[in-house]
Amino acid sequence: MDVIQKIASELAVSQKQVSAAVTLLDEGATVPFIARYRKEVTGGLDDIQLRLLDERLIYLRELNARRKTILDSIDSQGKLTPALEQAIKDADTKTRLEDLYLPYKPKRRTKAQIAREAGLEPLADAVLDDRNCIPEQIAVAYINADNAVPDVAAALDGARQIIMERISEDAELVSTLRERIWQKGIVHSVVAKDKEADAAKFKDYFDFQEAINKIPSHRALALFRGRNENLLNLTLLPGKDEKEEHQLCAQIVARHIQVTDTGKVADAWLAETARFAWKVKLFTRIDLDLKQQLRETAELEAIRVFANNLKDLLLAAPAGPKATLGLDPGIRTGVKVAVVDPTGKLLATETIYPHAPRNQWDASIVTLAKLIAQHQVQLVSIGNGTGSRETDQLVADLMKQHKNLNFSKITVSEAGASVYSASELASKEFPDIDVSLRGAVSIARRLQDPLAELVKIEPKSIGVGQYQHDVNQIQLARGLEAVVEDCVNAVGVDVNTASAALLKQVSGLSSTISHNIVAFRDEQGAFKNRKQLKKVPRLGEKAYEQAAGFLRIMNGDNPLDASSVHPEAYPVIEDIVQRTGTQIHELLGKSAFLRNLKAADYINENFGLPTVTDILQELEKPGRDPRPEFKSVTFKAGIEKITDLKEGMSLDGVVTNVANFGAFVDIGVHQDGLVHISHLADVFVKDPREVVKTGDMVKVKVMEVDVARKRIALSMKKEATAESKGGKSDKADTQARKIQKPKLAGSAAPAQGSMADAFARALKK
């Protein structure tokens, strides 16, 4: 298979574009670098197209490697015909390849193989060749006690096993039937016997049916989890009328072996053989194949949803370089306190005990007031875990009692803070600080700059995905790492303040080079210009080329070093300076002047129109941050527990997670509520991300509260009332998105889609 041609067709771009991108990737270039600085080479492929290209390149190369292995294996057996070779070369999926290879694949000793060894293959051929024969009569000649064929029944059973194996290994027939069941099949789940109590969280699936090709990913993954925990029994039905569909599929198999007249004895025997082949061989295999296909499709969509949420969280608005006090709430164990300066450097730590059992409320306020005054704290960052609202009230009292202290309080997600606290990275960063206090440092820093702090945490520990432990971990890691890389490079990194963990995500920089940059900075002082980076050990020309444009040097020798203009393109700006008679510092930020320049006037043999256009846009807003302006949400006073909620309440909240069936919203009661997709807006919503994304501040209305199950149903509809609970629910039943009251948040799950959807979007674009 021509990989370049295939990808070009799927992405609806030219083969030249794909070939150029593949060459760059193979040379070690990263997606962010190619998308930003090699537009002329790839014909303007963007980061989304390049990510899809990279994924397909990996898949198709693996496919070609497997294809060669299969061709070599069949050829070594002396069974590779020209037709088979062509069919294998034309196979465009791994499933199709394996279907073709199955008859030639080394396998354990089957019943059919045993029958062949007993000399029964000629009997099978004889029945297939002469439909007017009487199988019982010709089978007499094959009775051989020495070959474990004591009678006619044994001989015919052996012949049947041979024919059944041939049928089950026919790639075309298997493909036809697999597609039929994918279109008609029904997944049916029931609760395992005597497991009703243990399976309470899967109550929606105690007797559940839905078309296999229409099950949303979050339901599919919930079903598989229930099955894996031995709480649900999962069955695939071939169609709505199980008996009739089995009969129809058996007839398809019979026609495949040309059974035309069951009035003939041989045809009647073969029709029964076809029925056995369908029920025993084909349907059993297709059942496994389609469940695996459902799972893989669901996993891909779950990873996509997780990646989208992670991107939104990483690109959340930074509060900026301000002295910040972080509070990691706790009840019995106390509230951990950490103060960091505007650059994130740790200044002080403390532990206070304002809550039961010590109840040192006033003393805690005194301690906090002292730290805030001493370090001129401008922001107080409060983790949203256990004790968050109580701690928020503590800070509110502090603000009332010390009005002279000018600071703001904000509640932030503390997801992953405990993971960071116990990590090797945190141990190296704060070797003398107790692990419990490191979480407070992380909570403070993630308010200043979410991206810089969250990159220190393994992405899947950040808590914006669902069923992340159930999906393919290699694909998940690859997908999330790509998101982190894209986000870091989209924002850019201040090389003089960034941690090694953040620098490691910059295009072209390895963990070793990142640590070398930090060590060089500590020894030599702040970098004055990008050229100095070349002096860092192991940071060679290739790494410099990849990284330089994404590394920022603020207040350095060259103002361009604080921009995203790559050093290799500085000659373009020098040309602009020379031809306009304007100094560089006079160009920066001068929108009116820059917009009068024609990009086409400054292109040359090295830099085309896309690059020059980007340069002029960057000069207009040098070092611009793509992240939104910082805002904060204030939770309603007095609403601290789920029991404080009442139907009809209007509250402010922040979106913590977005799934295909809706959005989870933190309203300050330690249990996120769910705004079902049908309650996100007054108009129909196909994709929740069209309306909200992780980190958004929203206004919601409480529609229903289930205290026992800790579930909260919310609505963002303008006309929503507690009485009008209509909407499409995520309740698992035979009719997906049936009209019901909004779904309560609780044991919800994420959604999934296929790679085909991604290509469709790329094509559409």
C-alpha positions in Angstrom: 0.0 0.0 0.0 1.2 3.5 -0.9 1.0 5.2 2.5 1.5 8.7 1.1 -1.3 8.2 -1.4 -3.6 6.7 1.1 -3.2 9.5 3.7 -3.5 12.2 1.0 -6.8 10.7 -0.1 -8.1 10.6 3.5 -7.1 14.1 4.3 -8.1 15.5 0.9 -4.7 17.1 0.4 -2.0 16.6 -2.2 0.5 13.8 -2.0 3.3 16.4 -2.2 2.0 18.0 1.1 1.8 14.6 2.8 5.2 13.5 1.5 6.8 16.7 2.8 5.2 16.4 6.3 6.3 12.7 6.5 9.8 13.6 5.6 9.9 16.3 8.3 8.4 13.9 10.9 10.9 11.2 10.0 13.7 13.7 10.5 12.5 14.3 14.0 10.5 17.5 13.6 7.5 17.9 15.9 4.0 18.7 14.9 4.0 22.2 16.6 7.3 23.1 14.8 6.0 21.9 11.4 2.6 23.6 11.8 4.1 26.9 12.9 7.4 27.2 11.0 7.2 25.0 7.9 4.0 26.1 6.3 5.6 26.6 2.9 7.0 23.1 2.9 3.7 21.4 3.8 1.5 23.7 1.9 -0.1 25.1 5.1 -1.1 21.8 6.8 -2.3 22.8 10.3 -1.7 21.1 13.6 -5.0 19.2 13.5 -4.3 17.8 10.0 -0.7 17.0 11.1 -1.8 15.1 14.2 -4.2 13.0 12.1 -1.5 12.5 9.5 0.9 11.3 12.2 -1.6 8.9 13.7 -2.5 7.4 10.3 1.2 7.2 9.4 1.9 5.0 12.4 -1.2 2.8 11.7 -0.5 2.3 8.0 3.2 1.6 8.6 2.2 -1.0 11.2 -0.3 -2.4 8.6 2.4 -2.7 5.9 4.8 -4.4 8.3 2.1 -6.9 9.2 1.2 -7.3 5.5 4.9 -8.3 4.7 4.9 -10.8 7.6 1.7 -12.4 6.4 2.9 -12.6 2.8 6.2 -14.1 3.9 4.4 -16.7 6.0 2.0 -17.8 3.3 4.8 -17.9 0.7 6.9 -20.1 2.9 4.0 -22.5 3.0 3.9 -22.6 -0.8 0.3 -21.4 -0.8 0.6 -17.9 -2.0 -1.4 -17.6 -5.2 -1.4 -14.4 -7.4 -5.1 -13.7 -6.4 -4.4 -14.1 -2.7 -1.3 -12.0 -2.9 -3.3 -9.2 -4.6 -6.1 -9.4 -2.0 -3.5 -9.1 0.8 -1.9 -6.1 -0.9 -5.3 -4.5 -1.3 -6.3 -5.0 2.3 -6.7 -1.6 4.0 -7.4 -2.6 7.6 -5.7 -4.9 10.1 -9.0 -6.8 10.4 -9.2 -7.5 6.7 -5.6 -8.7 6.7 -6.2 -11.1 9.6 -9.4 -12.4 7.8 -7.3 -13.3 4.8 -4.5 -14.8 6.8 -6.7 -17.0 9.0 -6.7 -20.1 6.8 -2.9 -20.0 6.7 -2.2 -18.9 10.2 -0.4 -21.5 12.3 -3.0 -22.8 14.8 -3.5 -25.3 17.5 -4.7 -28.8 16.5 -8.4 -28.4 15.6 -11.2 -31.0 15.1 -10.9 -30.3 11.4 -7.2 -31.0 11.5 -7.7 -34.2 13.3 -10.3 -35.2 10.7 -7.9 -34.5 7.9 -5.3 -36.6 9.6 -7.9 -39.4 9.7 -8.2 -39.2 5.9 -11.7 -37.6 5.9 -11.0 -34.6 3.6 -11.9 -36.6 0.4 -15.3 -37.4 2.0 -16.0 -33.7 2.6 -15.0 -32.9 -1.0 -17.2 -35.7 -2.3 -20.3 -34.4 -0.5 -19.6 -30.9 -1.7 -19.1 -32.0 -5.3 -22.1 -34.3 -5.7 -25.3 -33.0 -4.2 -27.2 -36.1 -5.4 -25.1 -38.4 -3.2 -26.3 -39.9 0.0 -23.6 -38.9 2.6 -24.3 -41.9 4.8 -23.6 -44.3 2.0 -20.3 -42.9 0.8 -19.1 -42.4 4.4 -19.0 -46.2 4.8 -15.8 -46.3 2.8 -14.1 -44.0 5.3 -14.7 -46.1 8.4 -11.4 -46.9 10.0 -11.1 -47.9 13.6 -7.3 -47.4 13.5 -7.9 -43.7 12.6 -10.5 -43.2 15.3 -13.4 -43.4 12.8 -15.4 -46.3 14.1 -18.7 -45.6 12.3 -20.5 -43.6 9.7 -21.5 -40.9 12.2 -17.9 -40.3 13.2 -16.9 -40.1 9.5 -19.6 -37.6 8.7 -18.9 -35.5 11.8 -15.2 -35.3 10.7 -16.2 -34.2 7.2 -18.6 -31.6 8.7 -15.8 -30.2 10.9 -13.6 -29.8 7.8 -16.3 -28.0 5.8 -17.2 -25.8 8.8 -13.6 -24.7 9.2 -13.4 -23.8 5.5 -16.5 -21.8 5.8 -15.4 -19.9 8.9 -12.1 -19.0 7.3 -13.6 -17.5 4.1 -12.7 -13.8 4.4 -15.4 -12.5 2.1 -18.2 -14.4 3.9 -16.9 -13.4 7.3 -16.7 -9.7 6.3 -20.2 -9.8 4.9 -21.7 -11.4 8.0 -19.7 -9.1 10.3 -21.0 -6.0 8.6 -24.6 -7.4 8.7 -24.5 -8.0 12.5 -22.8 -4.6 13.0 -25.8 -3.0 11.3 -28.5 -5.2 12.9 -26.9 -6.5 16.2 -28.3 -5.6 19.6 -26.2 -5.5 22.8 -28.1 -7.0 25.7 -27.0 -6.7 29.3 -28.5 -8.2 32.4 -27.3 -8.1 36.0 -25.4 -11.1 37.2 -27.2 -13.5 39.4 -27.5 -12.4 43.0 -25.3 -9.3 42.3 -28.0 -6.7 42.4 -26.7 -5.0 45.5 -23.1 -5.0 44.4 -24.0 -3.8 41.0 -26.1 -0.8 42.2 -24.0 1.7 40.3 -24.9 -0.2 37.1 -28.6 -0.2 37.8 -29.4 1.4 34.4 -28.0 -1.7 32.8 -29.7 -4.5 34.7 -31.9 -5.2 31.7 -30.6 -3.1 28.8 -30.7 -3.3 25.1 -29.3 -1.0 22.4 -28.1 -1.3 18.8 -24.4 -2.1 18.8 -23.6 0.5 16.2 -25.5 3.3 18.1 -24.2 2.8 21.7 -22.5 6.0 22.9 -19.0 5.4 24.1 -19.8 6.2 27.7 -22.5 3.5 27.8 -20.3 1.1 26.0 -17.4 1.5 28.5 -19.8 1.3 31.4 -21.1 -2.0 30.1 -17.6 -3.4 29.6 -16.6 -2.3 33.1 -19.7 -4.0 34.5 -18.9 -7.2 32.7 -15.2 -7.1 33.7 -16.3 -6.7 37.4 -18.5 -9.7 36.9 -21.6 -7.6 37.7 -23.2 -7.7 34.3 -23.6 -10.4 31.7 -23.2 -9.0 28.2 -24.7 -10.7 25.1 -24.8 -9.8 21.4 -28.1 -10.6 19.7 -27.9 -10.8 15.9 -31.0 -8.7 15.5 -34.3 -7.6 17.0 -35.8 -11.0 16.2 -33.0 -13.3 17.4 -34.3 -16.5 16.1 -35.2 -15.2 12.7 -31.8 -13.4 12.3 -29.9 -16.6 13.2 -32.0 -18.5 10.5 -31.3 -15.8 7.9 -27.5 -15.8 8.6 -27.5 -19.6 8.4 -29.2 -19.3 5.0 -26.5 -16.8 3.8 -23.9 -19.4 4.8 -25.8 -22.2 3.0 -26.0 -20.1 -0.2 -22.3 -19.5 0.1 -21.7 -23.2 -0.3 -24.3 -23.3 -3.0 -27.0 -25.2 -1.2 -29.9 -24.8 -3.6 -32.3 -27.7 -3.0 -32.7 -29.1 0.5 -34.8 -31.8 -1.0 -31.5 -33.4 -2.0 -30.0 -35.5 0.8 -26.6 -34.0 0.4 -27.9 -30.4 0.3 -30.0 -31.1 3.4 -26.9 -32.4 5.2 -24.9 -29.4 4.0 -27.7 -27.0 5.1 -27.4 -28.4 8.6 -23.6 -28.0 8.3 -24.1 -24.4 7.4 -26.3 -23.8 10.4 -23.7 -25.4 12.7 -20.9 -23.3 11.0 -22.9 -20.1 11.7 -23.8 -20.8 15.3 -20.6 -22.6 16.4 -17.9 -20.9 14.3 -18.9 -17.7 12.6 -21.2 -16.1 15.1 -18.9 -16.9 18.0 -16.0 -15.2 16.2 -18.1 -12.2 15.0 -19.5 -11.8 18.6 -15.9 -11.3 19.8 -14.9 -9.2 16.8 -17.8 -6.7 17.2 -17.5 -6.4 20.9 -13.8 -5.6 20.4 -14.7 -3.1 17.6 -17.3 -1.5 19.9 -14.7 -1.2 22.7 -12.0 0.2 20.4 -14.4 2.8 19.0 -15.5 3.7 22.5 -11.9 4.0 23.7 -11.0 6.3 20.8 -13.8 8.6 21.6 -13.1 8.6 25.3 -9.5 9.5 24.6 -10.7 12.3 22.3 -13.0 13.7 25.0 -10.3 13.4 27.6 -7.8 15.2 25.3 -10.3 18.0 24.6 -10.9 18.6 28.3 -7.2 18.5 29.1 -6.5 21.1 26.4 -9.2 23.4 27.8 -7.7 23.0 31.3 -4.1 23.5 30.2 -5.1 26.6 28.3 -7.2 28.0 31.1 -6.7 31.7 31.9 -3.6 32.4 34.1 -4.0 34.8 37.0 -0.5 36.0 36.2 2.7 36.7 38.1 1.3 37.8 41.5 2.3 36.7 45.0 -0.1 33.9 45.9 -1.1 32.0 49.0 -2.2 28.4 48.3 -4.6 26.5 50.7 -4.9 22.8 50.5 -8.1 22.2 52.6 -8.4 19.5 55.2 -10.6 18.9 58.2 -9.0 16.7 60.8 -5.5 16.9 59.3 -5.6 20.7 59.1 -5.3 23.2 56.2 -1.9 23.2 54.5 -0.6 26.7 53.5 2.1 27.8 51.1 3.1 31.2 49.9 4.8 31.7 46.5 6.2 34.9 45.0 5.2 36.2 41.5 7.6 33.8 39.8 6.3 30.8 41.8 9.2 30.6 44.2 8.2 29.1 47.6 8.5 31.7 50.3 6.7 30.1 53.3 4.7 27.2 54.5 2.4 26.6 57.5 -0.4 24.3 58.7 -3.5 25.7 60.4 -6.3 23.9 62.2 -9.5 26.1 61.9 -11.9 23.1 61.7 -13.0 20.4 64.1 -11.6 18.9 66.2 -9.2 21.7 67.1 -11.5 24.6 65.9 -8.6 27.2 65.9 -10.6 29.5 63.8 -9.4 32.9 65.1 -5.8 31.7 65.4 -5.9 30.5 61.8 -7.1 33.9 60.7 -4.2 35.6 62.5 -1.7 33.3 60.9 -3.1 33.9 57.4 -3.3 37.7 57.9 0.4 37.7 59.0 1.5 35.7 55.9 -0.5 37.8 53.5 0.8 41.1 54.9 4.4 39.9 55.2 4.6 38.7 51.6 2.2 41.2 50.0 -0.1 38.4 48.8 -2.5 39.4 46.0 -4.3 36.1 45.5 -5.5 33.3 47.7 -5.9 30.0 45.9 -8.2 27.5 47.6 -8.3 23.8 46.6 -11.7 22.4 45.9 -11.4 19.2 47.9 -12.8 18.1 51.2 -13.1 21.1 53.5 -13.0 23.6 50.6 -16.2 25.5 51.4 -15.4 25.7 55.1 -11.9 27.0 54.2 -13.5 29.5 51.8 -15.6 30.8 54.7 -12.4 31.1 56.8 -10.9 33.3 54.1 -14.1 35.3 53.8 -14.0 36.0 57.6 -10.3 37.0 57.2 -11.3 39.5 54.5 -14.0 41.0 56.7 -11.7 41.3 59.7 -8.7 42.7 57.8 -10.1 45.0 55.2 -6.7 46.6 54.8 -5.4 43.4 53.1 -6.0 43.8 49.4 -6.3 40.3 47.9 -8.8 38.1 46.0 -9.8 34.6 46.8 -10.4 32.0 44.1 -11.3 28.3 44.3 -9.3 26.1 41.9 -9.4 22.4 41.0 -6.9 20.5 43.0 -7.0 17.4 40.8 -3.6 15.8 40.6 -2.1 17.9 43.4 -1.6 14.9 45.6 0.0 13.0 42.7 2.4 15.8 42.2 3.1 16.0 45.9 4.3 12.4 46.1 6.2 12.5 42.7 9.9 12.3 42.2 9.8 15.7 40.6 8.3 17.3 43.8 10.8 15.5 45.9 13.6 17.0 43.9 12.0 20.5 43.9 11.2 20.5 47.6 13.4 17.9 49.3 13.0 19.5 52.7 9.2 20.1 52.6 6.7 17.7 53.9 4.7 15.9 51.1 1.4 17.3 52.5 2.6 20.9 52.1 3.8 20.4 48.4 0.1 20.1 47.4 -0.5 23.7 48.7 2.4 24.9 46.6 0.9 23.3 43.5 -2.5 24.8 44.3 -1.0 28.3 44.5 1.0 27.9 41.3 -1.8 26.5 39.2 -3.7 29.7 39.8 -0.7 31.8 38.6 -0.2 29.7 35.5 -2.2 26.5 35.1 -0.1 25.3 32.2 3.2 25.6 33.8 2.1 23.7 36.9 -0.1 21.0 35.4 2.6 19.8 33.0 4.3 18.4 36.1 1.5 16.0 36.6 0.8 12.8 34.6 -2.0 14.0 32.3 -4.4 11.1 33.1 -4.1 12.0 36.8 -5.5 15.5 36.3 -9.0 14.2 36.4 -10.8 15.5 33.4 -11.5 12.2 31.7 -13.7 9.2 32.5 -12.9 5.5 32.2 -9.3 6.5 31.6 -8.1 3.4 33.3 -10.3 1.2 31.0 -8.9 2.4 27.7 -5.8 1.5 25.8 -3.1 3.1 27.9 -0.6 3.4 25.1 -3.1 5.3 22.9 -4.2 7.4 25.8 -0.7 8.4 26.8 0.2 9.2 23.2 -3.0 11.3 22.7 -2.6 13.2 26.0 1.1 13.8 25.4 0.3 15.3 22.1 -2.2 17.7 23.7 0.4 18.8 26.3 3.0 19.4 23.6 0.5 21.4 21.5 -0.6 23.5 24.4 2.8 24.4 25.7 4.2 25.3 22.3 1.0 27.3 21.4 1.6 29.5 24.5 5.4 29.6 24.5 7.8 29.3 27.4 9.8 31.9 29.2 13.2 30.2 29.3 14.4 32.2 32.3 11.6 31.1 34.6 10.4 27.8 33.3 10.9 24.5 35.2 12.6 21.6 33.6 9.2 19.9 33.5 7.7 22.7 31.4 10.8 23.0 29.1 10.6 19.3 28.4 7.4 19.8 26.5 8.9 22.4 24.2 9.4 21.1 20.6 12.8 19.5 20.3 13.8 19.5 24.0 14.4 16.2 25.8 14.4 15.8 29.6 18.2 15.9 29.6 18.4 19.1 27.6 15.7 20.7 29.8 17.6 20.0 32.9 20.8 21.2 31.3 19.0 24.5 30.4 18.0 25.0 34.1 21.4 24.1 35.3 23.1 26.5 32.8 20.6 29.3 33.9 21.4 28.7 37.6 25.2 28.8 37.0 25.4 31.6 34.4 22.4 33.7 35.2 19.4 34.6 33.0 19.7 34.1 29.3 20.2 37.4 27.5 19.4 36.1 24.0 18.4 33.0 22.1 21.9 32.5 20.7 23.1 31.7 24.3 20.9 28.5 24.2 23.5 27.0 21.8 26.0 27.0 24.7 23.8 24.6 26.7 25.3 21.1 26.8 23.7 18.7 24.3 21.5 21.4 22.8 22.6 21.0 19.2 21.6 22.7 16.0 18.6 20.4 15.4 17.2 20.9 18.9 17.8 24.6 18.6 16.0 24.8 15.3 13.0 22.9 16.8 12.9 24.8 20.0 14.1 28.4 19.5 10.8 29.9 18.2 8.9 28.6 21.2 11.3 29.8 23.8 10.9 33.4 25.0 13.5 35.7 26.5 11.9 38.7 28.1 13.7 42.0 28.4 16.8 40.5 26.6 19.2 42.0 24.1 16.9 41.5 21.2 13.2 42.3 21.6 12.4 39.7 18.9 13.6 37.0 21.3 10.4 37.7 23.3 8.2 36.9 20.3 7.3 33.7 18.4 9.3 34.8 15.4 11.9 32.1 14.7 15.5 33.3 14.7 15.9 31.9 11.2 13.3 34.5 10.0 15.0 37.5 11.6 16.4 38.5 8.2 12.9 39.1 7.0 12.4 41.7 9.8 15.8 43.2 9.1 14.7 43.7 5.5 11.6 45.4 6.7 13.6 47.7 9.0 16.0 48.5 6.2 13.4 49.2 3.6 11.1 51.2 5.9 13.8 53.0 7.8 12.1 52.0 11.1 13.8 50.5 14.1 12.7 47.2 15.5 11.4 48.6 18.7 9.4 51.1 16.7 7.7 48.3 14.8 6.6 46.2 17.7 2.9 46.7 18.5 2.4 49.4 15.8 -0.8 48.0 14.3 -1.6 50.8 11.9 1.9 50.9 10.5 2.2 47.1 10.1 -1.2 46.7 8.5 -0.1 49.0 5.7 2.8 46.7 4.9 2.2 44.2 2.1 3.5 40.7 3.1 4.1 39.9 -0.5 6.8 42.6 -0.7 9.0 40.8 1.7 8.9 37.2 0.5 12.2 35.6 -0.7 13.6 32.3 -1.7 13.6 31.1 1.9 10.4 32.6 3.3 7.0 32.6 1.5 3.8 34.5 2.0 2.5 32.3 5.0 5.7 32.9 7.0 5.9 36.7 6.3 2.2 37.0 7.1 2.7 35.3 10.5 5.7 37.6 11.2 3.7 40.7 10.6 0.9 39.5 12.8 3.4 38.6 15.6 5.0 42.0 15.3 1.6 43.6 15.8 1.1 41.7 19.1 4.5 40.3 20.1 4.5 37.4 22.5 0.7 37.4 22.6 -0.8 34.7 24.9 -3.6 32.7 23.2 -5.2 32.0 26.6 -8.3 34.0 27.7 -8.5 36.7 30.2 -8.5 35.5 33.8 -11.9 35.5 35.6 -13.1 33.7 38.7 -16.4 32.3 40.0 -17.9 33.0 43.4 -20.0 30.2 44.9 -23.2 31.1 46.6 -22.9 31.7 50.3 -24.6 29.1 52.5 -24.6 26.4 49.8 -21.8 24.1 51.0 -23.3 20.6 51.0 -25.5 18.7 48.7 -28.2 18.8 51.4 -28.2 22.6 51.1 -29.5 22.4 47.5 -33.1 22.9 46.6 -34.9 22.4 43.3 -35.1 25.7 41.4 -32.0 27.3 42.9 -30.0 29.4 40.5 -26.2 29.1 41.1 -22.9 30.1 39.6 -20.5 27.2 38.8 -17.5 26.3 36.8 -17.3 23.5 34.2 -15.0 20.7 35.4 -15.5 18.1 32.7 -17.3 17.8 29.3 -18.5 14.5 28.0 -20.5 13.7 24.9 -23.7 13.5 27.0 -23.3 16.8 28.8 -21.1 18.9 31.2 -20.2 18.4 34.8 -20.3 21.6 36.8 -18.8 22.4 40.2 -21.3 24.5 42.2 -19.3 24.3 45.5 -20.9 21.3 47.2 -18.1 18.8 46.7 -20.1 16.9 44.2 -20.3 18.0 40.6 -23.7 18.4 39.0 -24.5 17.2 35.5 -26.0 19.5 32.9 -27.3 16.9 30.4 -26.8 17.7 26.7 -30.5 18.3 26.4 -30.3 21.1 29.1 -27.2 22.9 27.8 -29.2 25.4 25.8 -32.7 26.3 24.6 -31.8 24.9 21.1 -30.7 21.5 20.1 -27.1 20.7 20.9 -25.2 18.0 19.0 -21.9 18.4 20.7 -21.6 19.8 24.2 -18.3 21.5 23.3 -20.2 23.8 21.0 -21.7 25.4 24.1 -19.2 24.9 27.0 -15.6 23.8 27.7 -13.7 22.9 30.8 -13.0 25.9 32.9 -16.0 27.9 31.7 -18.0 29.8 34.3 -21.7 29.2 33.9 -25.1 29.9 35.5 -27.2 26.9 36.3 -30.5 26.0 37.8 -30.9 23.0 40.2 -33.5 20.6 38.6 -33.2 17.6 40.9 -31.1 16.3 43.8 -30.6 12.7 44.9 -28.8 12.9 48.2 -28.6 9.2 48.7 -26.8 8.6 45.4 -25.0 11.9 45.4 -26.4 13.0 42.1 -27.4 16.5 41.0 -29.2 17.4 37.8 -28.7 20.9 36.5 -29.9 23.0 33.6 -28.5 25.9 31.7 -31.7 26.6 29.8 -33.1 30.1 30.3 -36.6 28.9 30.7 -35.8 25.8 32.8 -38.1 25.2 35.8 -38.1 22.5 38.4 -41.4 21.3 37.1 -40.4 21.1 33.4 -37.9 18.4 33.5 -38.2 17.4 29.9 -35.1 16.6 28.0 -33.2 13.9 26.4 -31.7 11.7 29.1 -28.7 9.5 29.3 -30.7 6.8 31.0 -29.8 3.5 29.6 -32.8 2.0 27.8 -33.8 0.6 24.5 -34.3 4.0 23.0 -31.2 6.1 23.2 -31.9 9.7 24.3 -35.5 9.0 25.2 -37.5 12.0 26.5 -37.1 12.0 30.2 -36.1 14.3 33.1 -32.4 15.5 33.0 -29.9 13.0 34.0 -28.5 13.1 37.5 -24.7 13.4 37.8 -23.0 10.5 39.5 -21.8 7.4 37.8 -21.7 8.9 34.4 -19.1 8.1 31.7 -17.3 9.6 28.7 -18.1 9.2 25.1 -16.2 7.7 22.2 -16.0 7.9 18.4 -13.9 6.5 15.6 -10.9 7.8 13.7 -13.1 8.0 10.7 -14.9 10.9 12.4 -11.7 12.7 12.8 -10.9 12.3 9.1 -14.3 13.4 8.2 -13.8 16.6 10.2 -10.4 17.1 8.5 -12.0 16.6 5.1 -14.8 19.0 5.9 -12.3 21.6 7.0 
